[in-house]
Amino acid sequence: MSRKLESIDIEVNERKGTPMPTWEVIIPGKRSIGIIEQEEERYHVVSSKTNHSLYSKTLESAINELLSYFTLHEK
C-alpha cells in the first residue's frame, strides 16, 4: 500500500543552553516531531511521540531520517 506524496513544511531550530549541540524539528503551528543531538561524530535523533531513537552521520541525513520515520509511523 502506498501513500499519497505530500509536502511537509518544517522548521529546524537550534536549542541554546544545552550541554551538546541540539536542534528541534517542528511543524510550524502544530507540534514538535523530534530532537536531534550531536554526539561526538554522529547525530542522535529521538522522535517526540514514540521516543524512537535513530543515528545518522550528518545533520541533513538526521533530519531526513526523522521525517521519514514521522511520515511512516507517527502521522
PyMOL Python script that loads the backbone (N, CA, C, O; Angstrom):
from pymol import cmd

cmd.read_pdbstr("""\
ATOM      1  N   MET A   1       0.831  -1.159   0.000  1.00  0.00           N
ATOM      2  CA  MET A   1       0.000   0.000   0.000  1.00  0.00           C
ATOM      3  C   MET A   1       0.892   1.244   0.000  1.00  0.00           C
ATOM      4  O   MET A   1       1.771   1.376   0.852  1.00  0.00           O
ATOM      5  N   SER A   2       0.677   2.121  -0.916  1.00  0.00           N
ATOM      6  CA  SER A   2       1.494   3.327  -0.989  1.00  0.00           C
ATOM      7  C   SER A   2       0.705   4.520  -0.465  1.00  0.00           C
ATOM      8  O   SER A   2      -0.526   4.537  -0.473  1.00  0.00           O
ATOM      9  N   ARG A   3       1.450   5.504  -0.016  1.00  0.00           N
ATOM     10  CA  ARG A   3       0.827   6.725   0.479  1.00  0.00           C
ATOM     11  C   ARG A   3       0.923   7.814  -0.576  1.00  0.00           C
ATOM     12  O   ARG A   3       1.850   7.844  -1.386  1.00  0.00           O
ATOM     13  N   LYS A   4      -0.047   8.695  -0.544  1.00  0.00           N
ATOM     14  CA  LYS A   4      -0.028   9.850  -1.432  1.00  0.00           C
ATOM     15  C   LYS A   4       1.120  10.761  -1.006  1.00  0.00           C
ATOM     16  O   LYS A   4       1.289  11.032   0.183  1.00  0.00           O
ATOM     17  N   LEU A   5       1.907  11.234  -1.968  1.00  0.00           N
ATOM     18  CA  LEU A   5       3.006  12.145  -1.662  1.00  0.00           C
ATOM     19  C   LEU A   5       2.473  13.509  -1.260  1.00  0.00           C
ATOM     20  O   LEU A   5       1.557  14.041  -1.888  1.00  0.00           O
ATOM     21  N   GLU A   6       3.050  14.065  -0.216  1.00  0.00           N
ATOM     22  CA  GLU A   6       2.685  15.416   0.195  1.00  0.00           C
ATOM     23  C   GLU A   6       3.907  16.105   0.767  1.00  0.00           C
ATOM     24  O   GLU A   6       4.832  15.459   1.259  1.00  0.00           O
ATOM     25  N   SER A   7       3.898  17.393   0.696  1.00  0.00           N
ATOM     26  CA  SER A   7       4.998  18.190   1.206  1.00  0.00           C
ATOM     27  C   SER A   7       4.722  18.554   2.665  1.00  0.00           C
ATOM     28  O   SER A   7       3.615  18.963   3.016  1.00  0.00           O
ATOM     29  N   ILE A   8       5.745  18.401   3.509  1.00  0.00           N
ATOM     30  CA  ILE A   8       5.625  18.772   4.916  1.00  0.00           C
ATOM     31  C   ILE A   8       6.560  19.954   5.159  1.00  0.00           C
ATOM     32  O   ILE A   8       7.772  19.843   4.974  1.00  0.00           O
ATOM     33  N   ASP A   9       5.995  21.077   5.570  1.00  0.00           N
ATOM     34  CA  ASP A   9       6.812  22.238   5.937  1.00  0.00           C
ATOM     35  C   ASP A   9       7.353  22.019   7.336  1.00  0.00           C
ATOM     36  O   ASP A   9       6.605  21.662   8.246  1.00  0.00           O
ATOM     37  N   ILE A  10       8.651  22.230   7.513  1.00  0.00           N
ATOM     38  CA  ILE A  10       9.265  22.053   8.823  1.00  0.00           C
ATOM     39  C   ILE A  10      10.159  23.240   9.148  1.00  0.00           C
ATOM     40  O   ILE A  10      10.549  24.011   8.271  1.00  0.00           O
ATOM     41  N   GLU A  11      10.468  23.364  10.417  1.00  0.00           N
ATOM     42  CA  GLU A  11      11.474  24.314  10.892  1.00  0.00           C
ATOM     43  C   GLU A  11      12.467  23.526  11.723  1.00  0.00           C
ATOM     44  O   GLU A  11      12.091  22.618  12.464  1.00  0.00           O
ATOM     45  N   VAL A  12      13.738  23.878  11.595  1.00  0.00           N
ATOM     46  CA  VAL A  12      14.781  23.271  12.416  1.00  0.00           C
ATOM     47  C   VAL A  12      15.374  24.402  13.248  1.00  0.00           C
ATOM     48  O   VAL A  12      16.018  25.309  12.721  1.00  0.00           O
ATOM     49  N   ASN A  13      15.145  24.332  14.554  1.00  0.00           N
ATOM     50  CA  ASN A  13      15.577  25.388  15.467  1.00  0.00           C
ATOM     51  C   ASN A  13      16.651  24.865  16.402  1.00  0.00           C
ATOM     52  O   ASN A  13      16.506  23.801  17.004  1.00  0.00           O
ATOM     53  N   GLU A  14      17.738  25.630  16.516  1.00  0.00           N
ATOM     54  CA  GLU A  14      18.806  25.248  17.431  1.00  0.00           C
ATOM     55  C   GLU A  14      18.404  25.631  18.844  1.00  0.00           C
ATOM     56  O   GLU A  14      17.912  26.734  19.082  1.00  0.00           O
ATOM     57  N   ARG A  15      18.614  24.718  19.778  1.00  0.00           N
ATOM     58  CA  ARG A  15      18.323  24.978  21.189  1.00  0.00           C
ATOM     59  C   ARG A  15      19.576  25.528  21.855  1.00  0.00           C
ATOM     60  O   ARG A  15      20.664  24.974  21.696  1.00  0.00           O
ATOM     61  N   LYS A  16      19.424  26.595  22.585  1.00  0.00           N
ATOM     62  CA  LYS A  16      20.542  27.206  23.304  1.00  0.00           C
ATOM     63  C   LYS A  16      20.539  26.714  24.748  1.00  0.00           C
ATOM     64  O   LYS A  16      19.500  26.308  25.268  1.00  0.00           O
ATOM     65  N   GLY A  17      21.700  26.752  25.392  1.00  0.00           N
ATOM     66  CA  GLY A  17      21.798  26.396  26.796  1.00  0.00           C
ATOM     67  C   GLY A  17      21.818  24.903  27.066  1.00  0.00           C
ATOM     68  O   GLY A  17      21.541  24.480  28.189  1.00  0.00           O
ATOM     69  N   THR A  18      22.136  24.102  26.073  1.00  0.00           N
ATOM     70  CA  THR A  18      22.237  22.657  26.269  1.00  0.00           C
ATOM     71  C   THR A  18      23.713  22.264  26.258  1.00  0.00           C
ATOM     72  O   THR A  18      24.524  22.934  25.619  1.00  0.00           O
ATOM     73  N   PRO A  19      24.070  21.184  26.958  1.00  0.00           N
ATOM     74  CA  PRO A  19      25.482  20.797  27.036  1.00  0.00           C
ATOM     75  C   PRO A  19      26.081  20.342  25.697  1.00  0.00           C
ATOM     76  O   PRO A  19      27.295  20.418  25.503  1.00  0.00           O
ATOM     77  N   MET A  20      25.240  19.875  24.785  1.00  0.00           N
ATOM     78  CA  MET A  20      25.713  19.463  23.456  1.00  0.00           C
ATOM     79  C   MET A  20      24.854  20.149  22.401  1.00  0.00           C
ATOM     80  O   MET A  20      23.715  20.521  22.685  1.00  0.00           O
ATOM     81  N   PRO A  21      25.380  20.325  21.180  1.00  0.00           N
ATOM     82  CA  PRO A  21      24.575  20.950  20.127  1.00  0.00           C
ATOM     83  C   PRO A  21      23.273  20.173  19.913  1.00  0.00           C
ATOM     84  O   PRO A  21      23.291  18.959  19.708  1.00  0.00           O
ATOM     85  N   THR A  22      22.143  20.890  19.964  1.00  0.00           N
ATOM     86  CA  THR A  22      20.827  20.260  19.885  1.00  0.00           C
ATOM     87  C   THR A  22      19.913  21.075  18.981  1.00  0.00           C
ATOM     88  O   THR A  22      19.936  22.305  19.011  1.00  0.00           O
ATOM     89  N   TRP A  23      19.108  20.383  18.174  1.00  0.00           N
ATOM     90  CA  TRP A  23      18.137  21.012  17.294  1.00  0.00           C
ATOM     91  C   TRP A  23      16.772  20.378  17.509  1.00  0.00           C
ATOM     92  O   TRP A  23      16.669  19.186  17.799  1.00  0.00           O
ATOM     93  N   GLU A  24      15.727  21.181  17.364  1.00  0.00           N
ATOM     94  CA  GLU A  24      14.357  20.684  17.449  1.00  0.00           C
ATOM     95  C   GLU A  24      13.728  20.835  16.071  1.00  0.00           C
ATOM     96  O   GLU A  24      13.813  21.900  15.459  1.00  0.00           O
ATOM     97  N   VAL A  25      13.097  19.772  15.582  1.00  0.00           N
ATOM     98  CA  VAL A  25      12.424  19.784  14.285  1.00  0.00           C
ATOM     99  C   VAL A  25      10.934  19.889  14.563  1.00  0.00           C
ATOM    100  O   VAL A  25      10.361  19.047  15.255  1.00  0.00           O
ATOM    101  N   ILE A  26      10.304  20.935  14.015  1.00  0.00           N
ATOM    102  CA  ILE A  26       8.886  21.152  14.280  1.00  0.00           C
ATOM    103  C   ILE A  26       8.115  21.387  12.988  1.00  0.00           C
ATOM    104  O   ILE A  26       8.672  21.804  11.973  1.00  0.00           O
ATOM    105  N   ILE A  27       6.816  21.108  13.057  1.00  0.00           N
ATOM    106  CA  ILE A  27       5.889  21.500  12.006  1.00  0.00           C
ATOM    107  C   ILE A  27       5.280  22.800  12.503  1.00  0.00           C
ATOM    108  O   ILE A  27       4.582  22.792  13.517  1.00  0.00           O
ATOM    109  N   PRO A  28       5.523  23.924  11.820  1.00  0.00           N
ATOM    110  CA  PRO A  28       5.076  25.229  12.317  1.00  0.00           C
ATOM    111  C   PRO A  28       3.574  25.253  12.631  1.00  0.00           C
ATOM    112  O   PRO A  28       2.749  24.829  11.822  1.00  0.00           O
ATOM    113  N   GLY A  29       3.246  25.754  13.811  1.00  0.00           N
ATOM    114  CA  GLY A  29       1.858  25.896  14.209  1.00  0.00           C
ATOM    115  C   GLY A  29       1.206  24.617  14.688  1.00  0.00           C
ATOM    116  O   GLY A  29       0.042  24.634  15.087  1.00  0.00           O
ATOM    117  N   LYS A  30       1.932  23.502  14.659  1.00  0.00           N
ATOM    118  CA  LYS A  30       1.321  22.240  15.059  1.00  0.00           C
ATOM    119  C   LYS A  30       2.041  21.602  16.233  1.00  0.00           C
ATOM    120  O   LYS A  30       1.540  21.625  17.357  1.00  0.00           O
ATOM    121  N   ARG A  31       3.227  21.027  15.979  1.00  0.00           N
ATOM    122  CA  ARG A  31       3.898  20.303  17.055  1.00  0.00           C
ATOM    123  C   ARG A  31       5.355  20.008  16.715  1.00  0.00           C
ATOM    124  O   ARG A  31       5.801  20.172  15.579  1.00  0.00           O
ATOM    125  N   SER A  32       6.070  19.574  17.728  1.00  0.00           N
ATOM    126  CA  SER A  32       7.449  19.122  17.565  1.00  0.00           C
ATOM    127  C   SER A  32       7.417  17.669  17.092  1.00  0.00           C
ATOM    128  O   SER A  32       6.622  16.870  17.588  1.00  0.00           O
ATOM    129  N   ILE A  33       8.279  17.329  16.137  1.00  0.00           N
ATOM    130  CA  ILE A  33       8.316  15.927  15.703  1.00  0.00           C
ATOM    131  C   ILE A  33       9.575  15.220  16.171  1.00  0.00           C
ATOM    132  O   ILE A  33       9.668  13.998  16.062  1.00  0.00           O
ATOM    133  N   GLY A  34      10.554  15.968  16.694  1.00  0.00           N
ATOM    134  CA  GLY A  34      11.731  15.297  17.216  1.00  0.00           C
ATOM    135  C   GLY A  34      12.851  16.229  17.596  1.00  0.00           C
ATOM    136  O   GLY A  34      12.836  17.424  17.301  1.00  0.00           O
ATOM    137  N   ILE A  35      13.838  15.630  18.270  1.00  0.00           N
ATOM    138  CA  ILE A  35      15.033  16.326  18.734  1.00  0.00           C
ATOM    139  C   ILE A  35      16.248  15.639  18.119  1.00  0.00           C
ATOM    140  O   ILE A  35      16.291  14.414  18.007  1.00  0.00           O
ATOM    141  N   ILE A  36      17.237  16.444  17.721  1.00  0.00           N
ATOM    142  CA  ILE A  36      18.495  15.911  17.186  1.00  0.00           C
ATOM    143  C   ILE A  36      19.624  16.444  18.058  1.00  0.00           C
ATOM    144  O   ILE A  36      19.738  17.651  18.268  1.00  0.00           O
ATOM    145  N   GLU A  37      20.458  15.540  18.566  1.00  0.00           N
ATOM    146  CA  GLU A  37      21.607  15.920  19.388  1.00  0.00           C
ATOM    147  C   GLU A  37      22.880  15.426  18.724  1.00  0.00           C
ATOM    148  O   GLU A  37      22.938  14.295  18.242  1.00  0.00           O
ATOM    149  N   GLN A  38      23.899  16.272  18.698  1.00  0.00           N
ATOM    150  CA  GLN A  38      25.179  15.856  18.134  1.00  0.00           C
ATOM    151  C   GLN A  38      25.995  15.189  19.237  1.00  0.00           C
ATOM    152  O   GLN A  38      26.306  15.802  20.258  1.00  0.00           O
ATOM    153  N   GLU A  39      26.332  13.934  19.014  1.00  0.00           N
ATOM    154  CA  GLU A  39      27.135  13.158  19.966  1.00  0.00           C
ATOM    155  C   GLU A  39      28.428  12.752  19.267  1.00  0.00           C
ATOM    156  O   GLU A  39      28.425  11.865  18.413  1.00  0.00           O
ATOM    157  N   GLU A  40      29.511  13.389  19.623  1.00  0.00           N
ATOM    158  CA  GLU A  40      30.822  13.150  19.021  1.00  0.00           C
ATOM    159  C   GLU A  40      30.744  13.275  17.510  1.00  0.00           C
ATOM    160  O   GLU A  40      30.584  14.386  17.004  1.00  0.00           O
ATOM    161  N   GLU A  41      30.851  12.181  16.772  1.00  0.00           N
ATOM    162  CA  GLU A  41      30.898  12.238  15.300  1.00  0.00           C
ATOM    163  C   GLU A  41      29.586  11.845  14.636  1.00  0.00           C
ATOM    164  O   GLU A  41      29.552  11.658  13.420  1.00  0.00           O
ATOM    165  N   ARG A  42      28.502  11.715  15.404  1.00  0.00           N
ATOM    166  CA  ARG A  42      27.229  11.332  14.812  1.00  0.00           C
ATOM    167  C   ARG A  42      26.090  12.108  15.462  1.00  0.00           C
ATOM    168  O   ARG A  42      26.278  12.803  16.461  1.00  0.00           O
ATOM    169  N   TYR A  43      24.912  11.974  14.878  1.00  0.00           N
ATOM    170  CA  TYR A  43      23.733  12.697  15.332  1.00  0.00           C
ATOM    171  C   TYR A  43      22.698  11.702  15.846  1.00  0.00           C
ATOM    172  O   TYR A  43      22.351  10.740  15.161  1.00  0.00           O
ATOM    173  N   HIS A  44      22.212  11.945  17.056  1.00  0.00           N
ATOM    174  CA  HIS A  44      21.219  11.086  17.687  1.00  0.00           C
ATOM    175  C   HIS A  44      19.858  11.747  17.520  1.00  0.00           C
ATOM    176  O   HIS A  44      19.656  12.883  17.949  1.00  0.00           O
ATOM    177  N   VAL A  45      18.925  11.031  16.895  1.00  0.00           N
ATOM    178  CA  VAL A  45      17.593  11.537  16.610  1.00  0.00           C
ATOM    179  C   VAL A  45      16.605  10.820  17.525  1.00  0.00           C
ATOM    180  O   VAL A  45      16.638   9.595  17.639  1.00  0.00           O
ATOM    181  N   VAL A  46      15.723  11.582  18.178  1.00  0.00           N
ATOM    182  CA  VAL A  46      14.692  10.997  19.031  1.00  0.00           C
ATOM    183  C   VAL A  46      13.349  11.576  18.600  1.00  0.00           C
ATOM    184  O   VAL A  46      13.163  12.793  18.612  1.00  0.00           O
ATOM    185  N   SER A  47      12.406  10.702  18.217  1.00  0.00           N
ATOM    186  CA  SER A  47      11.085  11.183  17.818  1.00  0.00           C
ATOM    187  C   SER A  47      10.308  11.618  19.055  1.00  0.00           C
ATOM    188  O   SER A  47      10.454  11.025  20.123  1.00  0.00           O
ATOM    189  N   SER A  48       9.492  12.642  18.913  1.00  0.00           N
ATOM    190  CA  SER A  48       8.761  13.195  20.051  1.00  0.00           C
ATOM    191  C   SER A  48       7.643  12.287  20.539  1.00  0.00           C
ATOM    192  O   SER A  48       7.443  12.143  21.745  1.00  0.00           O
ATOM    193  N   LYS A  49       6.923  11.680  19.624  1.00  0.00           N
ATOM    194  CA  LYS A  49       5.741  10.908  20.011  1.00  0.00           C
ATOM    195  C   LYS A  49       6.089   9.560  20.636  1.00  0.00           C
ATOM    196  O   LYS A  49       5.526   9.191  21.667  1.00  0.00           O
ATOM    197  N   THR A  50       7.011   8.828  20.022  1.00  0.00           N
ATOM    198  CA  THR A  50       7.291   7.462  20.488  1.00  0.00           C
ATOM    199  C   THR A  50       8.654   7.305  21.140  1.00  0.00           C
ATOM    200  O   THR A  50       8.979   6.220  21.621  1.00  0.00           O
ATOM    201  N   ASN A  51       9.461   8.362  21.169  1.00  0.00           N
ATOM    202  CA  ASN A  51      10.828   8.310  21.707  1.00  0.00           C
ATOM    203  C   ASN A  51      11.697   7.275  21.002  1.00  0.00           C
ATOM    204  O   ASN A  51      12.615   6.721  21.607  1.00  0.00           O
ATOM    205  N   HIS A  52      11.419   7.010  19.735  1.00  0.00           N
ATOM    206  CA  HIS A  52      12.223   6.088  18.934  1.00  0.00           C
ATOM    207  C   HIS A  52      13.558   6.751  18.612  1.00  0.00           C
ATOM    208  O   HIS A  52      13.588   7.923  18.236  1.00  0.00           O
ATOM    209  N   SER A  53      14.660   6.022  18.753  1.00  0.00           N
ATOM    210  CA  SER A  53      15.998   6.557  18.505  1.00  0.00           C
ATOM    211  C   SER A  53      16.545   6.112  17.164  1.00  0.00           C
ATOM    212  O   SER A  53      16.373   4.964  16.755  1.00  0.00           O
ATOM    213  N   LEU A  54      17.210   7.041  16.482  1.00  0.00           N
ATOM    214  CA  LEU A  54      17.893   6.778  15.221  1.00  0.00           C
ATOM    215  C   LEU A  54      19.250   7.472  15.291  1.00  0.00           C
ATOM    216  O   LEU A  54      19.427   8.415  16.062  1.00  0.00           O
ATOM    217  N   TYR A  55      20.209   7.008  14.489  1.00  0.00           N
ATOM    218  CA  TYR A  55      21.527   7.640  14.423  1.00  0.00           C
ATOM    219  C   TYR A  55      21.887   7.908  12.976  1.00  0.00           C
ATOM    220  O   TYR A  55      21.590   7.104  12.093  1.00  0.00           O
ATOM    221  N   SER A  56      22.532   9.053  12.735  1.00  0.00           N
ATOM    222  CA  SER A  56      22.962   9.434  11.395  1.00  0.00           C
ATOM    223  C   SER A  56      24.341  10.063  11.458  1.00  0.00           C
ATOM    224  O   SER A  56      24.806  10.469  12.523  1.00  0.00           O
ATOM    225  N   LYS A  57      24.995  10.139  10.294  1.00  0.00           N
ATOM    226  CA  LYS A  57      26.342  10.698  10.225  1.00  0.00           C
ATOM    227  C   LYS A  57      26.360  12.204   9.989  1.00  0.00           C
ATOM    228  O   LYS A  57      27.340  12.868  10.328  1.00  0.00           O
ATOM    229  N   THR A  58      25.286  12.757   9.409  1.00  0.00           N
ATOM    230  CA  THR A  58      25.229  14.191   9.147  1.00  0.00           C
ATOM    231  C   THR A  58      23.905  14.759   9.665  1.00  0.00           C
ATOM    232  O   THR A  58      22.940  14.021   9.865  1.00  0.00           O
ATOM    233  N   LEU A  59      23.871  16.057   9.877  1.00  0.00           N
ATOM    234  CA  LEU A  59      22.648  16.701  10.335  1.00  0.00           C
ATOM    235  C   LEU A  59      21.548  16.576   9.283  1.00  0.00           C
ATOM    236  O   LEU A  59      20.391  16.320   9.618  1.00  0.00           O
ATOM    237  N   GLU A  60      21.904  16.753   8.030  1.00  0.00           N
ATOM    238  CA  GLU A  60      20.921  16.650   6.957  1.00  0.00           C
ATOM    239  C   GLU A  60      20.296  15.257   6.894  1.00  0.00           C
ATOM    240  O   GLU A  60      19.082  15.130   6.741  1.00  0.00           O
ATOM    241  N   SER A  61      21.114  14.220   7.010  1.00  0.00           N
ATOM    242  CA  SER A  61      20.559  12.867   6.974  1.00  0.00           C
ATOM    243  C   SER A  61      19.740  12.578   8.232  1.00  0.00           C
ATOM    244  O   SER A  61      18.782  11.807   8.177  1.00  0.00           O
ATOM    245  N   ALA A  62      20.102  13.185   9.366  1.00  0.00           N
ATOM    246  CA  ALA A  62      19.322  13.020  10.596  1.00  0.00           C
ATOM    247  C   ALA A  62      17.928  13.622  10.420  1.00  0.00           C
ATOM    248  O   ALA A  62      16.934  13.029  10.839  1.00  0.00           O
ATOM    249  N   ILE A  63      17.860  14.794   9.801  1.00  0.00           N
ATOM    250  CA  ILE A  63      16.562  15.429   9.546  1.00  0.00           C
ATOM    251  C   ILE A  63      15.735  14.567   8.603  1.00  0.00           C
ATOM    252  O   ILE A  63      14.543  14.366   8.835  1.00  0.00           O
ATOM    253  N   ASN A  64      16.352  14.058   7.545  1.00  0.00           N
ATOM    254  CA  ASN A  64      15.637  13.210   6.593  1.00  0.00           C
ATOM    255  C   ASN A  64      15.152  11.913   7.242  1.00  0.00           C
ATOM    256  O   ASN A  64      14.039  11.464   6.965  1.00  0.00           O
ATOM    257  N   GLU A  65      15.970  11.309   8.098  1.00  0.00           N
ATOM    258  CA  GLU A  65      15.567  10.090   8.812  1.00  0.00           C
ATOM    259  C   GLU A  65      14.368  10.364   9.707  1.00  0.00           C
ATOM    260  O   GLU A  65      13.430   9.568   9.754  1.00  0.00           O
ATOM    261  N   LEU A  66      14.394  11.482  10.415  1.00  0.00           N
ATOM    262  CA  LEU A  66      13.285  11.836  11.301  1.00  0.00           C
ATOM    263  C   LEU A  66      12.010  12.061  10.501  1.00  0.00           C
ATOM    264  O   LEU A  66      10.944  11.592  10.898  1.00  0.00           O
ATOM    265  N   LEU A  67      12.102  12.767   9.388  1.00  0.00           N
ATOM    266  CA  LEU A  67      10.920  13.000   8.552  1.00  0.00           C
ATOM    267  C   LEU A  67      10.369  11.703   7.978  1.00  0.00           C
ATOM    268  O   LEU A  67       9.154  11.514   7.926  1.00  0.00           O
ATOM    269  N   SER A  68      11.248  10.814   7.549  1.00  0.00           N
ATOM    270  CA  SER A  68      10.809   9.522   7.023  1.00  0.00           C
ATOM    271  C   SER A  68      10.102   8.710   8.099  1.00  0.00           C
ATOM    272  O   SER A  68       9.041   8.134   7.857  1.00  0.00           O
ATOM    273  N   TYR A  69      10.693   8.667   9.283  1.00  0.00           N
ATOM    274  CA  TYR A  69      10.092   7.924  10.396  1.00  0.00           C
ATOM    275  C   TYR A  69       8.731   8.528  10.756  1.00  0.00           C
ATOM    276  O   TYR A  69       7.764   7.793  10.961  1.00  0.00           O
ATOM    277  N   PHE A  70       8.650   9.847  10.832  1.00  0.00           N
ATOM    278  CA  PHE A  70       7.406  10.528  11.156  1.00  0.00           C
ATOM    279  C   PHE A  70       6.330  10.201  10.123  1.00  0.00           C
ATOM    280  O   PHE A  70       5.197   9.884  10.485  1.00  0.00           O
ATOM    281  N   THR A  71       6.677  10.277   8.849  1.00  0.00           N
ATOM    282  CA  THR A  71       5.711  10.034   7.787  1.00  0.00           C
ATOM    283  C   THR A  71       5.210   8.588   7.810  1.00  0.00           C
ATOM    284  O   THR A  71       4.024   8.350   7.582  1.00  0.00           O
ATOM    285  N   LEU A  72       6.074   7.639   8.075  1.00  0.00           N
ATOM    286  CA  LEU A  72       5.678   6.232   8.048  1.00  0.00           C
ATOM    287  C   LEU A  72       4.996   5.746   9.321  1.00  0.00           C
ATOM    288  O   LEU A  72       4.101   4.904   9.250  1.00  0.00           O
ATOM    289  N   HIS A  73       5.397   6.257  10.484  1.00  0.00           N
ATOM    290  CA  HIS A  73       4.946   5.653  11.734  1.00  0.00           C
ATOM    291  C   HIS A  73       4.106   6.539  12.645  1.00  0.00           C
ATOM    292  O   HIS A  73       3.327   6.022  13.445  1.00  0.00           O
ATOM    293  N   GLU A  74       4.240   7.844  12.545  1.00  0.00           N
ATOM    294  CA  GLU A  74       3.590   8.693  13.534  1.00  0.00           C
ATOM    295  C   GLU A  74       2.457   9.536  12.995  1.00  0.00           C
ATOM    296  O   GLU A  74       1.631  10.024  13.766  1.00  0.00           O
ATOM    297  N   LYS A  75       2.403   9.713  11.724  1.00  0.00           N
ATOM    298  CA  LYS A  75       1.423  10.625  11.138  1.00  0.00           C
ATOM    299  C   LYS A  75       0.022  10.098  11.254  1.00  0.00           C
ATOM    300  O   LYS A  75      -0.922  10.751  10.807  1.00  0.00           O
TER     301      LYS A  75
END
""", "prot")
cmd.dss("prot")
cmd.show_as("cartoon", "prot")
cmd.util.cbc("prot")
cmd.orient("prot")
